[in-house]
Amino acid sequence: MGFGIRTLWAVIVAVVAAIVVFMTGGPAPAIITLVGGIAAALVASEGVAHPTDDAPSPEDGRGPLSPLLTEALDAIVEPVLLIEKGQVVLANRSARTLLGAHIVGEDARIAIRHPAAAERLLAREGATEPDQPISLVGLGSLDQRWEMRVADTTSGQRVVHLIDQTAHDAAERMRVDFVANASHELRTPLASILGFIETLGDEAGEDADIRARFLKVMFDEARRMQRLVEDLISLSRIEADKYRQPAQPVDLNDLVEDVHEEFLDSGSPRAADIVCELGEGLPPVVGDRAQLSQLLHNLIGNAMKYGRPDTPVRVTLDRDEDKLRLTVIDRGEGIAANHLPRLTERFYRVDSGRSRSIGGTGLGLAIVKHIVERHRGRLEIASEVGVGTTISVRLPIARVAAKTLSGGGVTKEQ
């Protein structure tokens, strides 16, 4: 027989309380309030007072009227457990997936094998603050990090809520690494400039040849800082537009030819090594012309820097089903396979000394990756040591991209 009016009102009050707490105190207290309130209502309801009603038997380890609470817990996407007298009496679907289906009925300290968790679960009621989180590392996998919150209900049970902090911690580490790397990249040329200024302020500034040489070094270092700042600003702008897909048709054939002309006009000794092989009658892509031009400059510029002198830098453009495929090939030293997955990370360099000596900022491929992602394309890097590197970019043609735009929403092709 179902539970009565008083129980129904108790459940409604618990849900309302959870909503209020969520609006004021965050998701974790809300879930704990919700689960605790429903648990107290179910345990204290007239269902307990009428053991002859149709309800799960006590032998199942879940207590009377637990199916409703089980459904409520399963609706929560994060792992939640209900503990009574040191044993797990209920675990939602996420908790069973993370810790195993066998945890129901087990000692809570065995279900969550972690010293910090065991200490908190063994603590007497009221011994610690209910909203004091506990950090757990290693549940599920070695790299996963969880935040455990425990709260005591009025019926003597404990609600354990596990919050996955893996992505948050990874983002925080990336932020810290980014600030550290950017500071280092700026500090190095700045230290050189300050050192030369100090030297020029002494007697070295009186010698015209020494002064000219020092000023050239200072100018080069200042330009390096300028390029780094410009790349950082560019990367920030591209990331800001990441979820706003471009909507203008761009003829990649014309764009490649324009970029090629720019390299020829720059006076670079390697500009003559650029060989363009462009398909005929290729459709346009939907894109941001300025960003695609930046992508071409970065890819071709890298191929010119790292390819061997007097070897061709091949730029090809052809159709690949519903996409256009842009490929840039150099003949250089190549890159070992273990470096390939990290090439698009900010400030990652295979050979930091060589990269700095030729004016690299360590952000070129990171910018390329974000441009490709914004255009819903695909970036592929292949390299062979001693042979060279091939970088391919596949971009949806205008017709396909237009369908994506008209259908609403964003489709990521990676």
C-alpha positions as CSV (number, residue, x, y, z in Angstrom):
1,M,0.0,0.0,0.0
2,G,1.4,3.5,-0.8
3,F,2.5,6.1,1.6
4,G,0.0,8.6,3.0
5,I,-0.8,12.3,2.9
6,R,1.7,13.2,5.6
7,T,4.5,11.4,3.9
8,L,3.6,13.1,0.6
9,W,3.7,16.5,2.3
10,A,7.1,15.6,3.9
11,V,8.5,14.7,0.5
12,I,7.2,18.0,-1.0
13,V,8.6,20.0,1.9
14,A,12.0,18.2,1.3
15,V,12.0,19.1,-2.3
16,V,11.1,22.7,-1.7
17,A,13.9,22.9,1.0
18,A,16.3,21.5,-1.5
19,I,15.4,24.1,-4.1
20,V,15.7,26.9,-1.5
21,V,19.1,25.6,-0.4
22,F,20.3,25.3,-4.0
23,M,19.4,28.9,-4.7
24,T,21.4,30.1,-1.6
25,G,24.1,27.6,-0.9
26,G,25.1,25.6,-3.9
27,P,24.3,22.2,-5.4
28,A,25.9,20.0,-2.9
29,P,23.8,21.1,0.2
30,A,20.7,21.0,-2.0
31,I,21.2,17.4,-2.9
32,I,22.0,16.5,0.7
33,T,18.9,18.3,1.9
34,L,16.8,16.6,-0.8
35,V,18.0,13.1,-0.2
36,G,18.0,13.5,3.6
37,G,14.5,14.9,3.6
38,I,13.1,12.2,1.5
39,A,14.9,9.5,3.4
40,A,13.6,10.9,6.7
41,A,10.1,11.1,5.3
42,L,10.1,7.6,4.0
43,V,11.6,6.0,7.1
44,A,9.2,7.9,9.4
45,S,6.1,7.5,7.2
46,E,3.2,5.3,8.0
47,G,4.8,2.8,5.6
48,V,7.0,1.9,8.5
49,A,4.1,1.7,10.9
50,H,2.4,-0.8,8.6
51,P,4.9,-3.6,7.9
52,T,2.1,-5.6,6.2
53,D,1.9,-3.1,3.4
54,D,3.3,-4.0,0.0
55,A,6.9,-2.9,0.4
56,P,10.4,-4.4,-0.1
57,S,11.4,-6.7,2.7
58,P,14.0,-5.7,5.2
59,E,16.2,-8.5,4.0
60,D,17.1,-6.6,0.8
61,G,19.1,-4.1,2.9
62,R,17.2,-1.1,1.7
63,G,14.3,-0.8,4.1
64,P,10.6,-0.1,3.5
65,L,9.4,2.1,0.6
66,S,13.0,2.4,-0.8
67,P,12.0,2.2,-4.5
68,L,10.9,5.9,-4.5
69,L,14.1,7.0,-2.8
70,T,16.1,4.8,-5.3
71,E,14.5,6.5,-8.2
72,A,15.2,10.0,-6.7
73,L,18.8,9.1,-6.2
74,D,19.2,7.7,-9.7
75,A,17.9,11.0,-11.1
76,I,21.0,12.6,-9.7
77,V,23.9,12.5,-12.2
78,E,26.6,12.5,-9.5
79,P,27.3,9.6,-7.1
80,V,25.2,9.7,-4.0
81,L,25.1,7.1,-1.2
82,L,22.8,6.7,1.8
83,I,24.6,5.1,4.8
84,E,22.9,3.7,7.9
85,K,24.8,2.2,10.9
86,G,28.0,2.2,8.8
87,Q,26.6,0.3,5.9
88,V,25.6,1.5,2.4
89,V,21.8,1.0,2.3
90,L,21.2,2.8,-1.0
91,A,23.5,3.9,-3.9
92,N,22.3,5.7,-7.0
93,R,23.3,4.5,-10.5
94,S,26.3,6.8,-10.7
95,A,27.7,5.5,-7.4
96,R,27.2,1.9,-8.5
97,T,29.0,2.6,-11.8
98,L,31.9,4.3,-10.0
99,L,32.3,2.0,-7.0
100,G,30.6,-1.2,-8.2
101,A,27.1,-2.7,-7.9
102,H,28.3,-4.8,-4.9
103,I,28.6,-1.8,-2.5
104,V,25.0,-1.9,-1.4
105,G,25.0,-3.7,1.9
106,E,28.7,-3.3,2.4
107,D,30.6,-1.4,5.1
108,A,30.9,2.2,3.8
109,R,34.6,2.2,4.5
110,I,35.1,-0.8,2.1
111,A,32.8,0.8,-0.5
112,I,34.8,4.0,-0.5
113,R,38.4,2.8,0.1
114,H,40.1,6.0,1.1
115,P,41.7,6.9,4.5
116,A,40.2,10.4,4.6
117,A,36.7,9.0,3.7
118,A,36.9,6.3,6.4
119,E,37.8,8.9,9.0
120,R,34.9,11.1,8.1
121,L,32.4,8.2,7.9
122,L,33.5,7.0,11.3
123,A,33.2,10.4,12.9
124,R,30.3,10.7,15.4
125,E,27.4,12.8,14.4
126,G,28.1,16.5,14.6
127,A,31.8,16.0,15.1
128,T,32.6,17.8,11.8
129,E,31.0,20.5,9.8
130,P,28.5,19.0,7.3
131,D,29.6,21.3,4.5
132,Q,33.3,20.7,4.9
133,P,34.4,18.9,1.7
134,I,37.0,16.1,1.7
135,S,39.3,15.6,-1.3
136,L,39.6,12.1,-2.6
137,V,42.1,11.0,-5.3
138,G,42.1,7.7,-7.1
139,L,38.5,6.7,-7.0
140,G,37.6,5.2,-10.4
141,S,41.1,5.8,-11.8
142,L,44.4,7.2,-10.6
143,D,43.8,10.6,-12.4
144,Q,40.3,11.2,-11.1
145,R,39.8,13.6,-8.2
146,W,36.6,13.8,-6.2
147,E,35.2,16.0,-3.5
148,M,33.2,14.1,-0.9
149,R,30.5,15.9,1.2
150,V,28.8,14.1,4.1
151,A,25.7,15.2,6.0
152,D,23.7,13.6,8.8
153,T,19.9,13.4,8.4
154,T,17.5,13.7,11.3
155,S,16.7,10.0,11.1
156,G,20.3,9.1,11.9
157,Q,21.4,8.3,8.4
158,R,24.3,9.8,6.4
159,V,24.2,11.1,2.9
160,V,27.5,10.9,0.9
161,H,27.7,13.1,-2.2
162,L,30.7,12.7,-4.5
163,I,31.5,15.6,-6.9
164,D,33.9,15.0,-9.8
165,Q,36.5,17.7,-9.7
166,T,38.8,16.1,-12.3
167,A,38.0,18.6,-15.1
168,H,38.1,21.6,-12.7
169,D,41.5,20.6,-11.3
170,A,42.8,20.0,-14.8
171,A,41.6,23.5,-15.9
172,E,43.2,25.0,-12.9
173,R,46.5,23.3,-13.6
174,M,46.4,24.5,-17.2
175,R,45.7,28.1,-16.0
176,V,48.6,28.0,-13.5
177,D,50.9,26.5,-16.2
178,F,49.8,29.0,-18.7
179,V,50.6,32.0,-16.4
180,A,53.9,30.5,-15.5
181,N,54.9,29.8,-19.1
182,A,53.8,33.2,-20.3
183,S,55.7,34.9,-17.4
184,H,58.8,32.9,-18.3
185,E,58.5,33.7,-22.0
186,L,58.2,37.4,-21.3
187,R,60.9,37.5,-18.5
188,T,63.6,36.0,-20.7
189,P,63.7,38.7,-23.4
190,L,63.0,41.4,-20.8
191,A,66.0,40.3,-18.8
192,S,68.2,40.6,-21.9
193,I,66.9,44.1,-22.7
194,L,67.5,45.3,-19.1
195,G,71.0,43.8,-19.1
196,F,72.0,45.5,-22.4
197,I,70.5,48.8,-21.2
198,E,72.6,48.6,-18.1
199,T,75.7,47.8,-20.1
200,L,75.1,50.6,-22.5
201,G,74.8,53.0,-19.6
202,D,78.4,52.2,-18.7
203,E,81.4,52.7,-20.9
204,A,80.2,50.2,-23.5
205,G,77.8,52.7,-24.9
206,E,80.7,54.9,-26.1
207,D,81.8,52.4,-28.7
208,A,79.7,52.8,-31.8
209,D,80.1,49.1,-33.0
210,I,79.2,47.7,-29.6
211,R,76.3,50.1,-29.2
212,A,74.9,49.1,-32.6
213,R,75.2,45.4,-31.8
214,F,73.5,45.7,-28.4
215,L,70.7,47.9,-29.9
216,K,70.1,45.2,-32.5
217,V,69.8,42.5,-29.9
218,M,67.5,44.7,-27.8
219,F,65.3,45.4,-30.8
220,D,65.1,41.7,-31.7
221,E,64.1,40.8,-28.1
222,A,61.5,43.6,-28.0
223,R,60.0,42.3,-31.3
224,R,59.9,38.8,-29.8
225,M,57.9,40.1,-26.8
226,Q,55.7,42.0,-29.2
227,R,55.0,38.8,-31.2
228,L,54.3,36.9,-28.0
229,V,51.8,39.5,-26.7
230,E,50.1,39.6,-30.1
231,D,49.8,35.8,-30.2
232,L,48.3,35.8,-26.6
233,I,45.8,38.5,-27.6
234,S,44.9,36.5,-30.8
235,L,44.5,33.3,-28.9
236,S,42.2,35.0,-26.4
237,R,40.0,36.4,-29.1
238,I,39.7,33.1,-30.9
239,E,38.8,31.3,-27.7
240,A,36.1,34.0,-27.0
241,D,34.5,33.2,-30.4
242,K,34.9,29.4,-30.0
243,Y,31.2,28.6,-29.9
244,R,30.2,31.2,-32.6
245,Q,30.6,29.5,-35.9
246,P,31.7,31.8,-38.8
247,A,29.0,32.5,-41.4
248,Q,30.9,34.0,-44.4
249,P,31.9,32.0,-47.5
250,V,35.7,32.0,-48.0
251,D,37.4,30.9,-51.2
252,L,40.4,29.0,-49.9
253,N,42.1,28.9,-53.4
254,D,42.2,32.7,-53.5
255,L,43.2,32.9,-49.8
256,V,46.2,30.5,-50.3
257,E,47.3,32.5,-53.3
258,D,47.1,35.8,-51.4
259,V,49.1,34.4,-48.5
260,H,51.7,33.0,-50.9
261,E,52.1,36.5,-52.4
262,E,52.5,38.0,-49.0
263,F,55.4,35.6,-48.2
264,L,57.0,36.4,-51.6
265,D,56.7,40.1,-50.9
266,S,58.2,39.7,-47.4
267,G,61.6,39.1,-48.9
268,S,62.1,35.8,-46.9
269,P,64.8,33.7,-48.6
270,R,62.6,30.6,-48.2
271,A,59.5,32.1,-49.8
272,A,60.7,30.8,-53.2
273,D,60.5,27.3,-51.8
274,I,56.7,27.5,-51.4
275,V,55.0,25.3,-54.0
276,C,51.2,25.5,-54.2
277,E,49.1,22.8,-55.8
278,L,45.5,23.9,-55.8
279,G,42.5,22.0,-57.1
280,E,40.2,23.5,-59.7
281,G,36.5,24.4,-59.1
282,L,36.7,23.9,-55.4
283,P,33.7,25.2,-53.4
284,P,34.2,27.8,-50.7
285,V,34.1,27.1,-47.0
286,V,32.1,29.0,-44.4
287,G,34.7,30.7,-42.3
288,D,36.4,33.7,-40.9
289,R,38.8,35.0,-43.6
290,A,41.2,36.7,-41.2
291,Q,41.5,33.6,-38.9
292,L,42.0,31.3,-41.9
293,S,44.7,33.6,-43.2
294,Q,46.3,33.5,-39.8
295,L,46.1,29.7,-39.9
296,L,47.9,29.6,-43.3
297,H,50.6,32.0,-42.1
298,N,51.3,29.9,-39.1
299,L,51.4,26.6,-40.9
300,I,53.4,27.8,-43.9
301,G,55.7,29.9,-41.6
302,N,56.4,26.9,-39.4
303,A,57.2,24.7,-42.5
304,M,59.6,27.4,-43.7
305,K,61.3,27.7,-40.3
306,Y,61.7,24.0,-39.6
307,G,62.2,22.6,-43.1
308,R,65.7,22.3,-44.5
309,P,66.9,25.1,-46.7
310,D,66.4,24.7,-50.5
311,T,63.7,22.0,-49.9
312,P,60.1,22.5,-51.1
313,V,57.3,23.6,-48.8
314,R,54.3,22.1,-50.5
315,V,50.8,23.5,-49.9
316,T,48.0,21.5,-51.4
317,L,44.3,22.0,-51.5
318,D,41.8,19.5,-52.7
319,R,38.4,18.1,-52.0
320,D,37.8,15.2,-49.5
321,E,34.1,14.2,-49.7
322,D,32.1,17.0,-47.9
323,K,35.3,18.9,-46.8
324,L,38.2,20.7,-48.3
325,R,41.6,19.4,-47.3
326,L,44.5,21.8,-46.8
327,T,47.9,20.1,-46.4
328,V,51.3,21.7,-45.7
329,I,54.4,19.5,-46.0
330,D,58.0,20.3,-45.1
331,R,61.2,18.4,-45.6
332,G,63.0,18.9,-42.3
333,E,64.2,17.0,-39.2
334,G,60.8,15.7,-38.4
335,I,59.2,15.2,-34.9
336,A,59.4,12.0,-32.8
337,A,56.0,10.3,-32.3
338,N,56.0,10.9,-28.5
339,H,55.9,14.7,-29.1
340,L,53.0,14.7,-31.6
341,P,50.1,14.6,-29.1
342,R,51.4,17.7,-27.3
343,L,52.3,19.9,-30.2
344,T,49.1,22.0,-30.0
345,E,49.6,22.7,-26.3
346,R,50.5,26.3,-25.5
347,F,54.2,27.0,-25.2
348,Y,55.1,23.3,-25.9
349,R,58.3,23.0,-27.9
350,V,60.1,20.0,-29.1
351,D,63.4,21.9,-29.1
352,S,63.0,25.1,-27.0
353,G,66.4,26.5,-27.8
354,R,66.0,26.1,-31.5
355,S,62.4,27.4,-31.5
356,R,63.4,30.6,-29.6
357,S,66.4,31.2,-31.9
358,I,64.2,31.3,-35.0
359,G,61.7,33.5,-33.3
360,G,58.9,31.1,-32.3
361,T,56.5,32.0,-29.5
362,G,55.3,28.4,-28.8
363,L,51.7,29.4,-29.6
364,G,51.4,29.0,-33.3
365,L,49.9,25.5,-33.4
366,A,47.7,26.2,-30.4
367,I,46.2,29.1,-32.4
368,V,45.8,26.8,-35.4
369,K,44.0,24.2,-33.3
370,H,41.5,26.7,-31.9
371,I,40.9,28.2,-35.3
372,V,40.2,24.7,-36.7
373,E,37.9,23.9,-33.8
374,R,35.9,27.2,-34.3
375,H,35.4,26.2,-38.0
376,R,34.2,22.7,-37.0
377,G,37.2,21.2,-38.8
378,R,39.7,18.5,-38.1
379,L,43.5,18.9,-37.6
380,E,45.9,16.0,-38.2
381,I,49.7,16.0,-37.7
382,A,52.0,13.3,-39.0
383,S,55.8,13.3,-38.9
384,E,58.8,11.1,-39.5
385,V,62.2,11.8,-38.0
386,G,64.7,12.7,-40.7
387,V,62.0,13.1,-43.4
388,G,59.6,15.9,-42.4
389,T,56.2,16.9,-41.2
390,T,52.8,16.9,-42.8
391,I,49.9,18.9,-41.3
392,S,46.4,18.5,-42.7
393,V,43.3,20.6,-42.0
394,R,39.9,19.5,-43.1
395,L,37.2,22.2,-43.2
396,P,33.5,21.7,-44.1
397,I,32.5,23.1,-47.5
398,A,30.0,25.9,-47.6
399,R,27.0,23.7,-48.5
400,V,27.6,21.3,-45.5
401,A,28.4,24.1,-43.1
402,A,25.3,26.0,-44.1
403,K,23.1,23.0,-43.2
404,T,24.8,22.9,-39.8
405,L,24.0,26.6,-39.3
406,S,20.4,26.3,-40.4
407,G,19.8,23.2,-38.2
408,G,20.6,25.2,-35.1
409,G,23.1,24.2,-32.5
410,V,26.8,23.5,-32.9
411,T,28.4,20.3,-34.3
412,K,32.0,19.6,-33.4
413,E,33.9,17.5,-35.9
414,Q,37.0,16.1,-34.3
